[in-house]
Amino acid sequence: MSHNSSEVTAIKVIRQLTSYFIERPVHCQWNKEKQIDQCECVIESKDAIVVIQAAEKVLALEENVVYIPVPVMVCGDIHGQFYDLLQLFHLTGGWRLLQNHFVRPATFSITSNCTLPLWQDNDLFKFAPPSFDFHEHHYLFLGDYVDRGSFSNECILLLMALKVLYPKRIHLLRGNHESRSMTTHIYDDGFSFQEELIAKYGNSDVYEACMQCFDELPLSAIVQSPTGYWFCAHGGLGEH
């Protein structure tokens, strides 16, 4: 299967993110007080912008209300928790969407004194739900991908890269945090999205690309199931 240039960049981004975090000790999350000047940028600015702009074009073709068939996995707030996002994909079988883009296979091993995922090379898809058809099921994310957590940049890039590669299976809604007012807010217990991106890239180029992309996100979804229709949206409405 051939890929266009934006899809090639999306695959590159997925490979870099997964391989970097597979090798990264889970205790190395940077925090606002101690390590903001030492925060690492995993994805180059030019690649990040290519993926964000490609996702923006895909999202611009969608209606404000998207219709999604079952089976679908509905996911709540991510808020910059990249390890939780990886864990979510793992526990629901979503690694099937990523496996072709890995540098090497990986899975999770949770220890009794660690609440974040560690990585090993055995038992891929060990916890995958047996009832899921990995070639057919959808993911619906209800918004709030950014702010507060340490890895909002990585979360949004992984999700947007997946949107570029799987536009009919990855569905992204807009939450109240996908806005300029919330991403510039000063948080006492975490990072604003703007603050994180400027710290990582040294400028606001990626941030501005994200803001334009966020303007194209759908606002709600209707899940169509044999038992009826289910309305899905983020709980918070933006000020505009």
C-alpha positions as CSV (number, residue, x, y, z in Angstrom):
1,M,0.0,0.0,0.0
2,S,1.4,3.4,-1.0
3,H,1.2,6.5,1.2
4,N,1.2,10.2,0.3
5,S,3.8,12.5,1.9
6,S,1.6,13.5,4.9
7,E,0.8,9.8,5.6
8,V,4.5,9.0,5.5
9,T,5.1,11.8,8.0
10,A,2.3,10.5,10.2
11,I,3.9,7.0,10.2
12,K,7.2,8.6,11.1
13,V,5.7,10.5,14.0
14,I,4.0,7.3,15.4
15,R,7.3,5.4,15.2
16,Q,9.3,8.1,16.9
17,L,6.7,8.6,19.7
18,T,6.3,4.9,20.4
19,S,10.0,4.0,20.2
20,Y,10.9,7.0,22.4
21,F,8.4,6.3,25.1
22,I,9.2,2.5,25.0
23,E,12.8,3.3,25.9
24,R,12.0,6.1,28.3
25,P,11.9,5.4,32.1
26,V,8.4,6.1,33.3
27,H,9.6,8.3,36.2
28,C,11.2,10.8,33.8
29,Q,8.1,13.0,33.3
30,W,9.1,16.6,33.5
31,N,7.3,18.9,36.0
32,K,6.6,22.6,36.1
33,E,8.7,23.4,39.1
34,K,11.9,21.4,38.4
35,Q,12.4,20.5,34.8
36,I,10.6,22.9,32.5
37,D,13.9,24.2,31.2
38,Q,15.0,20.6,30.5
39,C,11.9,19.3,28.7
40,E,12.6,17.3,25.6
41,C,11.0,17.7,22.2
42,V,10.4,14.2,20.6
43,I,9.0,15.4,17.3
44,E,10.6,18.0,15.1
45,S,8.5,21.1,14.5
46,K,8.2,20.6,10.7
47,D,6.9,17.1,11.1
48,A,4.5,18.1,13.8
49,I,3.1,20.9,11.6
50,V,2.7,18.5,8.6
51,V,0.7,16.1,10.6
52,I,-1.5,18.8,12.2
53,Q,-2.2,20.4,8.9
54,A,-3.0,17.1,7.3
55,A,-5.4,16.2,10.1
56,E,-7.0,19.7,9.7
57,K,-7.8,18.9,6.1
58,V,-9.4,15.6,7.0
59,L,-11.4,17.2,9.9
60,A,-12.6,20.0,7.6
61,L,-14.5,17.5,5.5
62,E,-16.5,16.2,8.5
63,E,-19.8,17.6,9.8
64,N,-20.3,19.1,13.3
65,V,-22.1,15.9,14.1
66,V,-20.5,12.6,13.0
67,Y,-22.3,9.3,12.8
68,I,-20.3,6.3,14.0
69,P,-21.3,2.6,13.7
70,V,-20.6,0.0,16.4
71,P,-18.4,-1.5,17.6
72,V,-16.8,1.7,19.0
73,M,-14.7,2.4,22.0
74,V,-15.7,5.8,23.6
75,C,-12.8,7.5,25.4
76,G,-12.9,10.4,27.8
77,D,-10.4,13.2,28.7
78,I,-6.7,12.5,28.0
79,H,-5.3,15.8,29.3
80,G,-1.7,15.3,28.3
81,Q,-1.3,11.8,29.9
82,F,0.6,10.1,27.1
83,Y,1.3,6.9,29.1
84,D,-2.5,6.6,29.9
85,L,-3.2,7.0,26.2
86,L,-0.9,4.2,25.3
87,Q,-2.4,2.1,28.1
88,L,-5.9,2.8,26.7
89,F,-4.9,1.6,23.2
90,H,-3.3,-1.5,24.7
91,L,-6.1,-2.6,26.9
92,T,-8.7,-2.1,24.2
93,G,-6.7,-3.8,21.4
94,G,-5.8,-0.5,19.7
95,W,-2.3,-1.6,19.2
96,R,-3.6,-3.3,16.1
97,L,-3.9,0.1,14.6
98,L,-0.3,0.9,15.5
99,Q,1.6,-2.4,15.1
100,N,2.6,-1.8,11.5
101,H,4.3,1.5,12.5
102,F,6.4,0.1,15.4
103,V,10.1,0.0,15.3
104,R,9.7,-3.2,17.4
105,P,6.8,-4.9,19.1
106,A,6.0,-3.8,22.6
107,T,3.5,-4.4,25.4
108,F,2.9,-3.4,29.0
109,S,3.8,-5.0,32.3
110,I,2.4,-3.3,35.4
111,T,4.3,-3.8,38.6
112,S,2.8,-3.5,42.1
113,N,4.6,-0.3,42.9
114,C,4.1,1.5,39.5
115,T,0.9,2.9,38.1
116,L,2.4,3.8,34.7
117,P,3.2,1.3,31.9
118,L,6.5,-0.4,31.6
119,W,7.5,-2.1,28.4
120,Q,8.5,-5.6,27.4
121,D,8.7,-7.6,24.2
122,N,6.5,-10.5,25.0
123,D,2.8,-11.3,24.9
124,L,1.7,-8.6,22.4
125,F,-2.1,-7.9,22.7
126,K,-2.2,-10.0,26.0
127,F,-5.1,-8.0,27.3
128,A,-6.9,-7.4,24.1
129,P,-10.7,-8.0,24.5
130,P,-11.5,-11.2,22.5
131,S,-14.9,-9.9,21.3
132,F,-13.4,-7.0,19.3
133,D,-12.8,-7.2,15.6
134,F,-9.6,-5.3,15.4
135,H,-10.1,-4.6,11.7
136,E,-13.5,-3.0,12.1
137,H,-13.9,-1.3,15.5
138,H,-13.8,2.5,15.9
139,Y,-12.4,4.9,18.5
140,L,-14.4,8.0,19.6
141,F,-12.5,10.5,21.7
142,L,-14.7,13.1,23.4
143,G,-12.1,15.9,23.6
144,D,-9.8,17.5,26.2
145,Y,-6.6,16.0,24.8
146,V,-4.4,18.8,26.1
147,D,-3.5,20.9,29.2
148,R,-2.5,19.9,32.7
149,G,-0.5,16.8,31.8
150,S,3.2,16.7,30.8
151,F,2.7,15.3,27.3
152,S,-0.1,17.2,25.6
153,N,2.1,17.7,22.6
154,E,2.7,14.0,22.2
155,C,-0.9,13.0,22.9
156,I,-2.3,15.4,20.2
157,L,0.4,14.3,17.7
158,L,-0.3,10.6,18.1
159,L,-4.1,11.1,17.8
160,M,-3.8,13.4,14.8
161,A,-1.3,11.0,13.1
162,L,-3.8,8.2,13.6
163,K,-6.6,10.4,12.2
164,V,-4.6,11.0,9.1
165,L,-3.9,7.3,8.6
166,Y,-7.4,6.0,9.7
167,P,-9.8,8.9,9.0
168,K,-12.9,6.6,9.1
169,R,-11.9,4.7,12.3
170,I,-10.5,7.4,14.6
171,H,-13.0,10.1,15.5
172,L,-12.0,13.2,17.5
173,L,-14.5,15.6,19.0
174,R,-13.8,19.1,20.4
175,G,-13.7,19.6,24.1
176,N,-13.6,23.0,25.9
177,H,-9.8,22.7,26.3
178,E,-9.4,22.7,22.5
179,S,-9.6,26.5,22.5
180,R,-7.3,29.5,22.9
181,S,-8.9,30.6,26.1
182,M,-8.2,27.2,27.9
183,T,-4.8,26.5,26.3
184,T,-3.4,29.8,27.5
185,H,-4.8,29.5,31.1
186,I,-2.3,29.3,33.9
187,Y,-2.6,26.1,35.9
188,D,-1.3,25.8,39.5
189,D,-1.0,22.0,39.2
190,G,0.0,21.5,35.6
191,F,0.8,22.9,32.2
192,S,-1.1,24.9,29.7
193,F,-0.8,23.6,26.2
194,Q,0.7,26.8,25.0
195,E,3.2,26.9,27.8
196,E,4.3,23.3,27.0
197,L,4.7,23.8,23.2
198,I,6.7,27.0,23.6
199,A,8.9,25.3,26.1
200,K,9.5,22.3,23.8
201,Y,9.8,24.2,20.5
202,G,11.0,27.6,21.4
203,N,8.2,29.3,19.4
204,S,4.4,29.3,18.9
205,D,4.4,27.8,15.3
206,V,3.1,24.3,16.4
207,Y,0.7,25.9,18.8
208,E,-0.8,28.1,16.1
209,A,-1.2,25.1,13.8
210,C,-3.0,23.2,16.5
211,M,-5.4,26.1,17.2
212,Q,-6.4,26.2,13.5
213,C,-6.8,22.4,13.5
214,F,-8.9,22.5,16.6
215,D,-11.4,24.9,14.9
216,E,-12.2,22.0,12.5
217,L,-13.0,19.4,15.2
218,P,-16.6,18.1,15.2
219,L,-18.7,18.9,18.3
220,S,-20.6,15.7,18.8
221,A,-21.3,12.2,17.6
222,I,-24.2,9.9,17.2
223,V,-23.3,6.2,17.8
224,Q,-25.6,3.9,15.8
225,S,-26.2,0.6,17.5
226,P,-28.8,-2.2,17.2
227,T,-30.3,-1.0,20.4
228,G,-30.7,2.7,19.4
229,Y,-28.8,5.9,18.9
230,W,-26.4,7.3,21.5
231,F,-25.5,11.0,21.6
232,C,-21.9,11.7,22.6
233,A,-20.3,15.1,23.3
234,H,-17.9,16.6,25.7
235,G,-19.4,17.9,28.9
236,G,-18.0,21.4,28.7
237,L,-18.9,24.1,26.2
238,G,-16.4,26.7,25.1
239,E,-17.1,30.4,25.9
240,H,-17.8,31.1,22.2
